[in-house]
């Protein structure tokens, strides 16, 4: 056998991603693949790494994030590769970057603005996911990307921000577009049923749309319709959709929002386990923090966004509109999650707000406490910033987070947007620290998980769920996506007060056989690939 490799990793402690205990072996990499796992001290290579004292694991696979919104601006995927993520499933929460309809493009662009790099020219010169991914490939990326079709984006393309049910013709159009996207390699459909226009969609409409997924053995991921008072019913809805079409279901960032709902995850996870006993392939994922993050427009009742962001701003300018919005929120009449009422003004904090940097890091209570009543000042501020901000919601119970992380059906995610220290704002620290945090806090410090089990939740389990047949394991013939880290030193450093900090203890990150992080530093190499679902 020819033992001449491109890259040779010697003296490593291998956690292979399967959940099995570590083994000591060398890893020979050639042509972007893991070529040999054995004792290879006599082998030669273009580059040799002495990994003594380091653990080698598969590259982390993040099944839920939003880096497609800014990967063109951050092709190095800085905050992701530095925490060991080598593959990302994007297009989550129903808000993908395609498909586009030129007639409704401005509606989508305005809606996505809080998640985009406002100082970057996107050009918006694509229509399909394939065309968008080709644009990314042309520029180059440090991570592998797999794409979902966002149901919200799809609905905007076909019927804008209308609250009405899809007509027969509109449904046929959505199904045809979805079918074409799947034919071109998309891995499935995502929904964000708490966000308009996804929230305007009935269960029956979703069941009809997802009949297309069955034909392609594709994945259905969902941000539940309600993660607070209606968590149980929303979990049952996701299972109902999966069961109706016999499709694989992934429940995104499973949690219970608001103190009155803490503990409900134990019941919802039992419902999921019972569904699996009936043969429904349903899993869920979790990020290791007690705060969420999303757009500021999610504070408002869904009807306020009918017609899009510009219509939302017009309603906020209208005295009668303001009164109706205030009553809906203050009296708990609004349909969907009432985050102000369930979480509280003091627990909602501005994260990123390019049009008012002085508000970043401050809670709604801090911003409006000097006013006799906070709603009109809030509406004035939303108009001032044009609705363009993201917010942190400190809304979860640590014991719930621990319970979801510990469950064997769960996977670890970041649910974040790609950034770098130059990115500005005070984004959620999960964008820098989710994966190292699980190892440092829940494996090393609290011993909630074993290291092999934690790595399984970050590698082979999401790979299997997505349908990646050659990633997620350290195995001969598999793609050479690897992370080398010090189990005693790996630690998330990002905080809510100072989020733009890379983790410690990760020495090397390898994507398709090439080092994107070396000696803890970004190399600038961009070997990432656009992954396509195998038919």
C-alpha positions in Angstrom: 0.0 0.0 0.0 1.2 3.5 -0.8 1.5 5.3 2.5 2.3 8.7 1.0 -0.3 11.1 2.2 -1.2 14.8 1.8 -1.7 15.2 5.5 -0.7 12.9 8.3 -2.0 13.2 11.9 0.1 11.3 14.4 -0.4 10.4 18.0 -4.0 11.5 18.2 -6.8 10.3 20.6 -9.7 9.7 18.2 -13.3 10.1 19.1 -14.8 8.9 15.9 -18.3 10.4 16.2 -20.2 7.1 16.6 -20.4 7.4 20.4 -17.7 4.8 20.9 -14.9 5.4 23.3 -11.7 7.0 22.1 -8.9 5.0 20.4 -5.3 5.9 19.8 -4.3 5.9 16.1 -2.8 7.9 13.3 -4.9 9.4 10.5 -3.7 9.5 6.9 -5.5 12.0 4.6 -5.2 12.0 0.8 -7.3 13.9 -1.9 -9.6 15.3 0.8 -10.5 11.9 2.2 -9.6 9.9 5.2 -7.4 7.3 3.6 -6.1 5.3 6.5 -6.6 5.0 10.2 -3.8 2.9 11.7 -0.3 3.1 13.2 1.4 5.2 10.5 4.8 6.2 11.9 6.6 4.9 8.8 4.4 6.9 6.4 5.3 10.1 4.6 3.2 13.1 3.9 3.4 16.7 2.6 2.5 17.9 6.1 2.7 16.0 9.4 0.9 17.0 12.5 2.0 15.7 15.9 -1.4 15.6 17.7 0.0 14.3 21.0 -2.2 15.6 23.8 -5.0 16.5 21.4 -8.3 14.8 20.7 -9.3 14.3 17.0 -13.0 14.3 16.3 -15.1 14.7 13.1 -15.7 18.3 12.2 -18.8 19.6 14.0 -22.0 19.6 11.9 -24.4 22.3 12.7 -27.9 21.3 11.7 -29.5 24.6 12.5 -27.9 28.0 11.8 -28.4 31.0 9.6 -25.0 31.6 8.1 -26.4 31.7 4.5 -27.5 35.2 5.3 -24.0 36.5 5.6 -21.6 33.9 4.2 -20.9 36.1 1.1 -19.7 38.9 3.5 -17.8 36.4 5.7 -16.5 33.7 3.3 -14.0 32.5 6.0 -17.0 31.7 8.2 -14.9 33.1 10.9 -17.0 32.6 14.0 -17.9 29.1 12.9 -14.7 27.5 11.8 -13.0 28.8 15.0 -15.5 26.8 17.0 -14.9 23.7 15.0 -17.9 23.7 12.7 -17.0 22.3 9.2 -20.6 21.7 7.8 -23.7 23.9 8.2 -27.3 23.1 7.2 -28.7 26.5 6.3 -32.1 28.0 5.2 -33.6 27.4 8.6 -36.7 28.8 10.4 -38.5 29.2 7.0 -36.2 32.1 6.0 -33.8 31.0 3.2 -32.1 33.2 0.7 -34.0 31.6 -2.2 -36.2 30.9 -4.1 -36.8 34.5 -5.2 -39.5 36.2 -7.2 -38.5 39.5 -8.7 -42.0 40.9 -8.1 -41.8 40.2 -4.4 -38.1 40.6 -3.9 -38.3 43.9 -2.0 -40.6 42.3 0.6 -38.1 39.5 1.3 -35.1 41.9 1.3 -36.7 44.2 3.8 -37.8 41.3 6.0 -34.3 39.8 6.1 -32.5 43.1 6.6 -31.9 42.5 10.4 -30.0 39.3 9.5 -28.0 40.7 6.6 -24.7 42.6 6.4 -26.1 46.1 5.6 -22.6 47.2 4.5 -22.3 44.4 1.9 -23.7 44.5 -1.7 -25.5 41.2 -2.2 -26.6 42.2 -5.7 -29.5 39.7 -5.4 -28.7 38.3 -8.9 -30.0 34.8 -8.3 -33.4 33.1 -8.3 -32.9 29.6 -7.0 -30.9 28.0 -4.2 -28.6 26.4 -6.9 -27.8 29.8 -8.3 -27.2 31.3 -4.9 -24.9 28.4 -3.9 -23.0 28.8 -7.1 -22.4 32.4 -6.2 -21.0 31.3 -2.9 -18.8 28.7 -4.6 -17.4 31.3 -7.0 -16.3 33.4 -4.1 -15.2 30.5 -2.0 -16.1 29.4 1.5 -14.3 27.8 4.4 -17.2 25.5 5.4 -19.4 23.0 3.7 -23.0 24.2 3.2 -26.1 22.2 2.8 -29.4 24.0 2.0 -33.0 23.9 3.0 -35.8 25.7 1.3 -37.5 28.1 3.6 -41.3 27.9 3.5 -41.6 31.5 4.5 -39.4 32.6 1.6 -41.3 30.2 -0.7 -44.6 31.7 0.4 -43.3 35.3 -0.1 -42.2 34.4 -3.6 -45.7 33.0 -4.5 -48.1 35.2 -2.5 -46.2 37.8 -0.6 -47.2 38.6 3.0 -50.9 37.8 2.5 -52.6 36.1 5.5 -55.1 34.3 3.2 -54.8 30.5 2.7 -53.0 29.4 -0.4 -55.3 28.8 -3.4 -55.2 25.6 -5.4 -53.0 27.3 -8.0 -50.7 28.9 -5.4 -50.2 25.5 -3.8 -49.4 23.9 -7.1 -46.9 26.7 -7.8 -45.2 26.3 -4.3 -45.0 22.5 -4.8 -43.5 22.9 -8.2 -40.9 25.3 -7.0 -40.1 23.1 -4.0 -39.8 20.1 -6.3 -37.4 21.9 -8.5 -35.3 23.0 -5.5 -35.1 19.4 -4.3 -34.2 18.1 -7.8 -31.3 20.5 -7.7 -30.0 19.3 -4.4 -31.8 21.0 -1.5 -32.1 18.7 1.5 -35.6 19.6 2.6 -38.0 22.3 3.7 -37.9 24.5 6.8 -40.7 26.3 8.5 -40.7 29.2 11.0 -44.3 29.0 12.2 -43.9 31.8 14.8 -42.9 34.3 12.0 -45.0 35.8 9.3 -45.8 34.6 6.6 -45.1 31.1 8.0 -47.4 31.9 10.9 -50.2 32.6 8.4 -50.0 28.9 7.2 -52.4 26.3 8.5 -51.4 22.8 9.4 -53.5 21.4 6.5 -51.6 23.7 4.1 -48.2 22.4 5.5 -49.3 18.8 5.1 -50.2 19.4 1.5 -47.0 21.2 0.7 -44.8 18.6 2.4 -46.2 15.8 0.3 -43.4 16.8 -2.1 -40.8 15.9 0.6 -42.0 12.3 0.7 -41.1 11.7 -3.0 -37.5 12.8 -2.3 -37.0 11.3 1.2 -36.2 14.9 2.2 -36.2 16.5 5.7 -38.8 18.7 7.3 -37.4 21.1 10.0 -39.5 23.4 12.0 -39.4 26.3 14.4 -42.5 25.4 16.2 -45.6 27.6 16.0 -45.4 28.3 19.7 -42.6 27.5 22.2 -44.4 28.9 25.3 -48.0 28.4 26.3 -48.8 26.2 23.3 -45.5 24.2 23.3 -47.3 20.8 23.6 -49.8 21.5 20.9 -47.1 22.8 18.6 -45.0 19.8 19.1 -48.0 17.6 18.3 -48.5 19.7 15.1 -45.0 19.0 13.9 -45.4 15.3 14.5 -48.8 15.3 12.8 -47.2 16.8 9.7 -44.4 14.2 9.7 -46.8 11.4 10.3 -49.2 12.5 7.5 -46.5 12.1 4.9 -44.1 9.7 6.5 -41.2 12.2 6.4 -38.3 12.8 8.7 -38.9 15.7 11.2 -36.4 17.9 13.0 -37.8 20.2 15.8 -35.5 23.2 15.9 -34.0 24.6 19.1 -36.4 22.8 21.4 -37.2 24.9 24.5 -39.9 26.3 26.8 -40.1 30.1 26.8 -41.2 32.0 29.8 -41.1 31.0 33.5 -44.7 29.8 33.6 -43.8 27.2 30.9 -40.5 25.9 32.4 -40.5 22.1 32.7 -42.9 21.5 29.7 -39.9 20.2 27.7 -40.1 17.0 29.7 -43.6 16.3 28.5 -42.9 17.4 24.9 -39.8 15.1 24.7 -41.9 12.2 26.0 -44.4 13.0 23.2 -41.6 12.9 20.7 -40.3 9.6 22.1 -43.8 8.1 21.9 -44.0 9.3 18.2 -40.8 7.5 17.5 -42.3 4.3 18.9 -45.0 4.7 16.3 -42.3 4.8 13.6 -42.1 8.6 13.1 -38.6 9.7 12.5 -38.5 12.8 14.7 -35.6 14.5 16.5 -34.8 17.8 18.0 -31.8 20.1 18.6 -30.7 22.6 21.2 -28.2 25.4 21.8 -26.4 25.5 25.2 -27.7 28.8 26.5 -30.8 30.1 28.3 -31.3 33.1 26.0 -32.8 33.2 22.5 -32.2 35.7 19.7 -34.3 36.9 16.8 -35.7 39.9 15.0 -37.4 42.8 16.9 -40.5 42.5 14.7 -41.3 39.2 16.5 -42.5 41.3 19.4 -45.5 42.4 17.5 -48.7 40.5 16.7 -48.5 38.6 13.4 -51.3 40.6 11.7 -49.1 43.8 12.0 -46.7 42.4 9.4 -49.4 41.5 6.8 -48.2 43.1 3.6 -44.6 43.2 4.8 -42.3 45.5 6.9 -43.4 48.7 5.2 -47.0 48.0 6.1 -45.8 47.2 9.6 -44.2 50.6 9.9 -47.3 52.3 8.6 -49.4 50.6 11.2 -47.0 51.7 13.9 -47.4 55.3 12.7 -51.2 55.1 13.0 -52.8 56.0 16.3 -55.6 53.5 16.0 -53.1 50.8 14.9 -50.9 51.5 18.0 -53.9 51.2 20.3 -54.9 47.8 18.8 -51.3 46.5 19.0 -51.0 47.7 22.6 -54.2 46.0 23.6 -53.2 42.8 21.9 -49.9 42.6 23.8 -50.9 44.1 27.2 -54.0 42.1 27.5 -52.6 38.9 26.1 -54.9 38.7 23.2 -52.3 38.4 20.5 -52.2 35.1 18.6 -48.9 33.3 18.8 -46.0 34.0 21.2 -46.5 37.2 23.3 -42.8 37.7 24.2 -43.2 41.0 26.0 -45.9 39.5 28.3 -44.3 36.1 28.9 -40.6 37.2 29.2 -40.9 40.8 30.5 -39.4 44.1 29.3 -36.3 43.7 31.5 -35.4 40.3 29.9 -35.5 41.5 26.3 -32.2 43.1 25.2 -31.2 44.8 22.0 -28.4 42.8 20.3 -27.7 44.4 16.9 -29.1 47.7 15.7 -27.1 49.4 13.0 -29.4 52.5 13.0 -29.1 53.0 16.8 -25.9 51.6 18.1 -26.5 53.3 21.5 -29.3 50.9 22.2 -27.2 47.7 21.8 -26.8 45.8 25.0 -29.7 47.6 26.7 -33.0 46.0 27.7 -36.4 47.4 26.7 -36.9 48.3 30.3 -33.7 50.3 30.3 -34.6 52.1 27.1 -38.2 53.1 28.1 -38.3 53.1 31.9 -38.4 56.9 32.1 -41.7 57.0 30.2 -45.2 56.9 31.9 -46.1 53.9 29.6 -43.6 52.0 27.4 -45.6 51.1 24.3 -45.7 54.4 22.4 -41.9 55.0 23.1 -41.3 51.4 21.8 -43.3 52.1 18.7 -41.5 55.4 18.1 -38.1 53.6 18.5 -39.2 50.8 16.1 -40.1 53.5 13.5 -36.7 55.3 14.1 -34.8 52.0 13.4 -37.2 51.0 10.6 -37.7 47.7 12.4 -34.1 46.7 11.7 -32.7 45.1 14.9 -32.2 41.8 16.5 -32.9 41.1 20.2 -31.9 38.7 22.9 -34.6 37.0 25.0 -33.5 35.7 28.4 -36.4 33.3 28.7 -35.3 29.7 29.4 -34.6 27.6 32.5 -31.1 26.0 32.8 -32.6 22.7 34.0 -34.7 22.6 30.8 -31.6 23.2 28.7 -29.8 20.4 30.6 -32.7 18.0 30.1 -32.8 18.6 26.3 -29.0 18.4 25.9 -29.0 15.1 27.9 -31.7 13.5 25.8 -30.3 10.9 23.3 -32.5 12.3 20.5 -31.1 15.8 20.6 -28.3 17.4 18.6 -26.2 20.5 19.4 -26.7 23.6 17.3 -25.7 27.3 17.3 -28.8 28.9 15.7 -26.6 31.9 14.9 -25.5 34.1 12.1 -21.8 34.1 10.9 -19.8 37.0 12.0 -16.3 38.1 13.0 -14.8 40.5 15.6 -15.2 43.2 13.0 -18.9 42.5 12.8 -20.0 44.9 15.4 -23.1 44.8 17.7 -23.7 42.5 20.6 -24.9 39.2 19.0 -25.7 36.1 20.9 -22.4 34.4 22.1 -23.7 31.1 20.6 -22.3 32.3 17.3 -18.8 31.9 18.7 -19.1 29.3 21.5 -21.9 26.8 21.2 -19.9 23.7 20.4 -16.9 24.3 22.7 -19.3 25.3 25.5 -21.0 21.9 25.4 -17.6 20.2 25.8 -16.3 22.6 28.5 -19.5 23.1 30.6 -21.6 20.0 30.1 -18.8 17.4 29.6 -15.8 18.5 31.5 -17.3 20.5 34.3 -20.7 19.2 34.9 -20.3 15.6 33.5 -23.8 15.8 32.1 -22.6 13.9 29.0 -19.6 11.8 28.2 -17.2 13.2 25.5 -18.1 10.5 23.0 -21.8 11.1 23.4 -21.4 14.9 23.1 -19.3 14.5 19.9 -22.0 12.1 18.5 -24.6 14.8 19.0 -22.3 17.2 17.0 -21.3 14.9 14.2 -22.8 11.5 13.2 -26.3 12.2 14.5 -26.8 15.4 12.5 -25.1 13.8 9.5 -27.5 10.9 9.6 -30.5 13.2 10.0 -29.5 15.5 7.1 -28.6 12.5 4.9 -24.8 13.1 4.6 -23.4 9.7 3.8 -19.7 10.5 3.9 -19.4 13.0 6.8 -19.8 12.9 10.5 -17.4 10.0 11.3 -13.7 9.5 11.4 -13.8 6.6 9.1 -11.7 5.4 6.1 -13.3 6.7 2.9 -15.1 9.6 4.6 -14.4 13.2 3.8 -11.5 14.6 5.9 -13.4 17.1 8.1 -11.7 17.1 11.4 -11.2 19.1 14.6 -8.1 18.8 16.9 -8.7 20.1 20.4 -7.4 20.0 23.9 -10.1 18.4 26.1 -8.7 20.2 29.2 -8.5 23.6 27.6 -11.3 23.9 25.1 -13.7 26.6 26.3 -16.1 29.1 25.0 -15.0 32.7 25.7 -17.8 34.7 24.2 -20.2 36.3 26.6 -23.3 38.4 26.3 -21.4 41.5 27.4 -18.4 40.7 25.1 -19.6 38.2 22.4 -16.9 38.8 19.8 -14.4 36.3 21.3 -13.1 33.1 19.8 -13.0 30.0 21.9 -9.8 28.5 23.4 -8.3 25.1 23.1 -9.0 24.3 19.4 -5.7 23.8 17.6 -6.7 22.7 14.1 -9.8 22.6 12.0 -9.6 20.7 8.7 -12.2 20.9 5.9 -12.0 18.5 3.0 -8.4 17.7 3.9 -7.2 21.3 4.2 -6.5 23.4 7.3 -8.9 26.3 7.7 -7.6 26.8 11.3 -4.0 26.1 12.1 -2.4 26.7 15.5 -5.6 28.4 16.5 -5.5 30.9 13.7 -7.6 31.3 10.5 -5.6 30.4 7.5 -7.8 32.0 4.8 -8.0 28.7 2.8 -11.5 28.1 1.4 -12.0 24.4 0.7 -15.6 24.3 1.6 -18.1 22.6 -0.7 -21.8 23.0 -1.6 -23.4 19.7 -0.6 -26.3 18.4 -2.5 -28.8 15.8 -1.5 -28.2 12.5 -3.1 -31.2 11.2 -5.1 
